[in-house]
C-alpha cells in the first residue's frame, strides 16, 4: 500500500515522504495513529504542504543541530514522579514527560518523537536517553528521576 507519512517514523521515513508498506502495517498501525494517510492523486498536494511544515520545524544544518546538542547536554534534567517504597515507579517515564522536563529545566523545546528510550524508565535514579536532532547528530541527555 502506498502511503504519505505525516510524522517521522523510525526506519521508514520523514514527514512528507511517500512510501510503500504492507497493507496491515498501514491499516492497523500507521493510519490509526495518524502517522500516515493513504496516498491518492489529490494527496500529492498535501505532500508539499507537509514538507513545507517539516522544513519550518526541522533543524536544517548540522551546525544548528550541534548548538542544540550543546544546550541539551548542558542542561541538568530532574523529573519528579510518584514511586513506591522500593524505588519502583507507578507506571513509567514517557518521552512526553522527558520533553516537558527538558523545557522546564531551561533547555530547548524538543519534539517528543525525537526522544529515543532504549528501555522504559521504571526506577528512580540517573538515566540516559538519546535525542535525535538531525540524521547525523544525536544528543545524550542525562535525566535524574526523583520521588515526588
C-alpha positions as protocol buffer text, in pm:
chain_id: "A"
residue {
  index: 1
  type: UNK
  ca { x: 0 y: 0 z: 0 }
}
residue {
  index: 2
  type: UNK
  ca { x: 127 y: 344 z: -88 }
}
residue {
  index: 3
  type: UNK
  ca { x: 102 y: 598 z: 195 }
}
residue {
  index: 4
  type: UNK
  ca { x: 212 y: 954 z: 275 }
}
residue {
  index: 5
  type: UNK
  ca { x: 386 y: 993 z: 611 }
}
residue {
  index: 6
  type: UNK
  ca { x: 256 y: 1280 z: 823 }
}
residue {
  index: 7
  type: UNK
  ca { x: 513 y: 1226 z: 1103 }
}
residue {
  index: 8
  type: UNK
  ca { x: 864 y: 1087 z: 1115 }
}
residue {
  index: 9
  type: UNK
  ca { x: 865 y: 710 z: 1164 }
}
residue {
  index: 10
  type: UNK
  ca { x: 1192 y: 542 z: 1264 }
}
residue {
  index: 11
  type: UNK
  ca { x: 1320 y: 311 z: 995 }
}
residue {
  index: 12
  type: UNK
  ca { x: 1059 y: 422 z: 743 }
}
residue {
  index: 13
  type: UNK
  ca { x: 1095 y: 790 z: 659 }
}
residue {
  index: 14
  type: UNK
  ca { x: 1024 y: 1150 z: 744 }
}
residue {
  index: 15
  type: UNK
  ca { x: 708 y: 1356 z: 719 }
}
residue {
  index: 16
  type: UNK
  ca { x: 604 y: 1414 z: 360 }
}
residue {
  index: 17
  type: UNK
  ca { x: 769 y: 1101 z: 223 }
}
residue {
  index: 18
  type: UNK
  ca { x: 565 y: 870 z: 2 }
}
residue {
  index: 19
  type: UNK
  ca { x: 648 y: 509 z: 93 }
}
residue {
  index: 20
  type: UNK
  ca { x: 525 y: 161 z: 11 }
}
residue {
  index: 21
  type: UNK
  ca { x: 442 y: -58 z: 314 }
}
residue {
  index: 22
  type: UNK
  ca { x: 249 y: -377 z: 383 }
}
residue {
  index: 23
  type: UNK
  ca { x: -129 y: -328 z: 394 }
}
residue {
  index: 24
  type: UNK
  ca { x: -169 y: -445 z: 754 }
}
residue {
  index: 25
  type: UNK
  ca { x: 109 y: -219 z: 884 }
}
residue {
  index: 26
  type: UNK
  ca { x: -56 y: 83 z: 724 }
}
residue {
  index: 27
  type: UNK
  ca { x: -414 y: -10 z: 808 }
}
residue {
  index: 28
  type: UNK
  ca { x: -357 y: -126 z: 1167 }
}
residue {
  index: 29
  type: UNK
  ca { x: -73 y: 92 z: 1290 }
}
residue {
  index: 30
  type: UNK
  ca { x: 27 y: 395 z: 1083 }
}
residue {
  index: 31
  type: UNK
  ca { x: -312 y: 531 z: 973 }
}
residue {
  index: 32
  type: UNK
  ca { x: -500 y: 491 z: 1308 }
}
residue {
  index: 33
  type: UNK
  ca { x: -216 y: 664 z: 1496 }
}
residue {
  index: 34
  type: UNK
  ca { x: -214 y: 950 z: 1241 }
}
residue {
  index: 35
  type: UNK
  ca { x: 145 y: 877 z: 1137 }
}
residue {
  index: 36
  type: UNK
  ca { x: 33 y: 845 z: 775 }
}
residue {
  index: 37
  type: UNK
  ca { x: -252 y: 899 z: 530 }
}
residue {
  index: 38
  type: UNK
  ca { x: -347 y: 696 z: 225 }
}
residue {
  index: 39
  type: UNK
  ca { x: -183 y: 804 z: -98 }
}
residue {
  index: 40
  type: UNK
  ca { x: -416 y: 947 z: -362 }
}
residue {
  index: 41
  type: UNK
  ca { x: -360 y: 1163 z: -665 }
}
residue {
  index: 42
  type: UNK
  ca { x: -517 y: 1453 z: -474 }
}
residue {
  index: 43
  type: UNK
  ca { x: -295 y: 1372 z: -178 }
}
residue {
  index: 44
  type: UNK
  ca { x: 12 y: 1477 z: -375 }
}
residue {
  index: 45
  type: UNK
  ca { x: -84 y: 1838 z: -296 }
}
residue {
  index: 46
  type: UNK
  ca { x: -71 y: 1751 z: 74 }
}
residue {
  index: 47
  type: UNK
  ca { x: 284 y: 1622 z: 36 }
}
residue {
  index: 48
  type: UNK
  ca { x: 418 y: 1968 z: -49 }
}
residue {
  index: 49
  type: UNK
  ca { x: 231 y: 2123 z: 243 }
}
residue {
  index: 50
  type: UNK
  ca { x: 366 y: 1859 z: 484 }
}
residue {
  index: 51
  type: UNK
  ca { x: 721 y: 1909 z: 355 }
}
residue {
  index: 52
  type: UNK
  ca { x: 698 y: 2287 z: 399 }
}
residue {
  index: 53
  type: UNK
  ca { x: 573 y: 2243 z: 756 }
}
residue {
  index: 54
  type: UNK
  ca { x: 856 y: 1995 z: 822 }
}
residue {
  index: 55
  type: UNK
  ca { x: 1118 y: 2243 z: 697 }
}
residue {
  index: 56
  type: UNK
  ca { x: 988 y: 2509 z: 935 }
}
residue {
  index: 57
  type: UNK
  ca { x: 1010 y: 2281 z: 1240 }
}
residue {
  index: 58
  type: UNK
  ca { x: 1320 y: 2087 z: 1139 }
}
residue {
  index: 59
  type: UNK
  ca { x: 1677 y: 2168 z: 1224 }
}
residue {
  index: 60
  type: UNK
  ca { x: 1826 y: 2236 z: 882 }
}
residue {
  index: 61
  type: UNK
  ca { x: 2202 y: 2233 z: 932 }
}
residue {
  index: 62
  type: UNK
  ca { x: 2448 y: 2027 z: 1127 }
}
residue {
  index: 63
  type: UNK
  ca { x: 2583 y: 2344 z: 1291 }
}
residue {
  index: 64
  type: UNK
  ca { x: 2234 y: 2424 z: 1420 }
}
residue {
  index: 65
  type: UNK
  ca { x: 2198 y: 2065 z: 1547 }
}
residue {
  index: 66
  type: UNK
  ca { x: 2534 y: 2082 z: 1722 }
}
residue {
  index: 67
  type: UNK
  ca { x: 2439 y: 2404 z: 1902 }
}
residue {
  index: 68
  type: UNK
  ca { x: 2112 y: 2248 z: 2022 }
}
residue {
  index: 69
  type: UNK
  ca { x: 2310 y: 1937 z: 2122 }
}
residue {
  index: 70
  type: UNK
  ca { x: 2542 y: 2151 z: 2335 }
}
residue {
  index: 71
  type: UNK
  ca { x: 2243 y: 2314 z: 2503 }
}
residue {
  index: 72
  type: UNK
  ca { x: 2078 y: 1977 z: 2572 }
}
residue {
  index: 73
  type: UNK
  ca { x: 2390 y: 1817 z: 2712 }
}
residue {
  index: 74
  type: UNK
  ca { x: 2448 y: 2117 z: 2940 }
}
residue {
  index: 75
  type: UNK
  ca { x: 2101 y: 2104 z: 3096 }
}
residue {
  index: 76
  type: UNK
  ca { x: 2051 y: 1919 z: 3423 }
}
residue {
  index: 77
  type: UNK
  ca { x: 1712 y: 1750 z: 3393 }
}
residue {
  index: 78
  type: UNK
  ca { x: 1529 y: 1642 z: 3710 }
}
residue {
  index: 79
  type: UNK
  ca { x: 1197 y: 1465 z: 3685 }
}
residue {
  index: 80
  type: UNK
  ca { x: 980 y: 1415 z: 3994 }
}
residue {
  index: 81
  type: UNK
  ca { x: 746 y: 1115 z: 3971 }
}
residue {
  index: 82
  type: UNK
  ca { x: 540 y: 905 z: 4210 }
}
residue {
  index: 83
  type: UNK
  ca { x: 713 y: 590 z: 4326 }
}
residue {
  index: 84
  type: UNK
  ca { x: 680 y: 305 z: 4572 }
}
residue {
  index: 85
  type: UNK
  ca { x: 899 y: 220 z: 4871 }
}
residue {
  index: 86
  type: UNK
  ca { x: 1148 y: 10 z: 4676 }
}
residue {
  index: 87
  type: UNK
  ca { x: 1220 y: 286 z: 4425 }
}
residue {
  index: 88
  type: UNK
  ca { x: 994 y: 147 z: 4153 }
}
residue {
  index: 89
  type: UNK
  ca { x: 771 y: 394 z: 3971 }
}
residue {
  index: 90
  type: UNK
  ca { x: 395 y: 377 z: 3938 }
}
residue {
  index: 91
  type: UNK
  ca { x: 400 y: 340 z: 3560 }
}
residue {
  index: 92
  type: UNK
  ca { x: 698 y: 464 z: 3362 }
}
residue {
  index: 93
  type: UNK
  ca { x: 858 y: 783 z: 3234 }
}
residue {
  index: 94
  type: UNK
  ca { x: 741 y: 864 z: 2880 }
}
residue {
  index: 95
  type: UNK
  ca { x: 915 y: 1067 z: 2611 }
}
residue {
  index: 96
  type: UNK
  ca { x: 649 y: 1337 z: 2661 }
}
residue {
  index: 97
  type: UNK
  ca { x: 745 y: 1360 z: 3030 }
}
residue {
  index: 98
  type: UNK
  ca { x: 1111 y: 1394 z: 2933 }
}
residue {
  index: 99
  type: UNK
  ca { x: 1036 y: 1665 z: 2674 }
}
residue {
  index: 100
  type: UNK
  ca { x: 840 y: 1872 z: 2926 }
}
residue {
  index: 101
  type: UNK
  ca { x: 1113 y: 1824 z: 3190 }
}
residue {
  index: 102
  type: UNK
  ca { x: 1380 y: 1945 z: 2946 }
}
residue {
  index: 103
  type: UNK
  ca { x: 1172 y: 2255 z: 2871 }
}
residue {
  index: 104
  type: UNK
  ca { x: 1108 y: 2316 z: 3244 }
}
residue {
  index: 105
  type: UNK
  ca { x: 1482 y: 2285 z: 3318 }
}
residue {
  index: 106
  type: UNK
  ca { x: 1559 y: 2570 z: 3082 }
}
residue {
  index: 107
  type: UNK
  ca { x: 1657 y: 2362 z: 2781 }
}
residue {
  index: 108
  type: UNK
  ca { x: 1537 y: 2398 z: 2423 }
}
residue {
  index: 109
  type: UNK
  ca { x: 1198 y: 2269 z: 2315 }
}
residue {
  index: 110
  type: UNK
  ca { x: 1231 y: 1910 z: 2195 }
}
residue {
  index: 111
  type: UNK
  ca { x: 976 y: 1708 z: 1999 }
}
residue {
  index: 112
  type: UNK
  ca { x: 878 y: 1401 z: 2199 }
}
residue {
  index: 113
  type: UNK
  ca { x: 900 y: 1183 z: 1886 }
}
residue {
  index: 114
  type: UNK
  ca { x: 1273 y: 1256 z: 1863 }
}
residue {
  index: 115
  type: UNK
  ca { x: 1345 y: 1117 z: 2211 }
}
residue {
  index: 116
  type: UNK
  ca { x: 1465 y: 758 z: 2197 }
}
residue {
  index: 117
  type: UNK
  ca { x: 1441 y: 539 z: 2505 }
}
residue {
  index: 118
  type: UNK
  ca { x: 1638 y: 214 z: 2488 }
}
residue {
  index: 119
  type: UNK
  ca { x: 1419 y: 67 z: 2764 }
}
residue {
  index: 120
  type: UNK
  ca { x: 1128 y: 205 z: 2966 }
}
residue {
  index: 121
  type: UNK
  ca { x: 1235 y: 406 z: 3270 }
}
residue {
  index: 122
  type: UNK
  ca { x: 1066 y: 241 z: 3569 }
}
residue {
  index: 123
  type: UNK
  ca { x: 1306 y: 312 z: 3856 }
}
residue {
  index: 124
  type: UNK
  ca { x: 1439 y: 613 z: 4045 }
}
residue {
  index: 125
  type: UNK
  ca { x: 1793 y: 731 z: 3981 }
}
residue {
  index: 126
  type: UNK
  ca { x: 2006 y: 854 z: 3694 }
}
residue {
  index: 127
  type: UNK
  ca { x: 1918 y: 751 z: 3338 }
}
residue {
  index: 128
  type: UNK
  ca { x: 2047 y: 849 z: 2996 }
}
residue {
  index: 129
  type: UNK
  ca { x: 1840 y: 897 z: 2681 }
}
residue {
  index: 130
  type: UNK
  ca { x: 1919 y: 996 z: 2327 }
}
residue {
  index: 131
  type: UNK
  ca { x: 1759 y: 1281 z: 2134 }
}
residue {
  index: 132
  type: UNK
  ca { x: 1784 y: 1256 z: 1755 }
}
residue {
  index: 133
  type: UNK
  ca { x: 1824 y: 1617 z: 1639 }
}
residue {
  index: 134
  type: UNK
  ca { x: 1943 y: 1556 z: 1284 }
}
residue {
  index: 135
  type: UNK
  ca { x: 2008 y: 1236 z: 1087 }
}
residue {
  index: 136
  type: UNK
  ca { x: 2377 y: 1274 z: 1173 }
}
residue {
  index: 137
  type: UNK
  ca { x: 2354 y: 1434 z: 1521 }
}
residue {
  index: 138
  type: UNK
  ca { x: 2217 y: 1283 z: 1841 }
}
residue {
  index: 139
  type: UNK
  ca { x: 2243 y: 1432 z: 2189 }
}
residue {
  index: 140
  type: UNK
  ca { x: 2278 y: 1232 z: 2510 }
}
residue {
  index: 141
  type: UNK
  ca { x: 2060 y: 1373 z: 2786 }
}
residue {
  index: 142
  type: UNK
  ca { x: 2113 y: 1273 z: 3149 }
}
residue {
  index: 143
  type: UNK
  ca { x: 1791 y: 1252 z: 3348 }
}
residue {
  index: 144
  type: UNK
  ca { x: 1762 y: 1222 z: 3723 }
}
residue {
  index: 145
  type: UNK
  ca { x: 1434 y: 1062 z: 3827 }
}
residue {
  index: 146
  type: UNK
  ca { x: 1342 y: 1154 z: 4185 }
}
residue {
  index: 147
  type: UNK
  ca { x: 1049 y: 1070 z: 4409 }
}
residue {
  index: 148
  type: UNK
  ca { x: 772 y: 1327 z: 4425 }
}
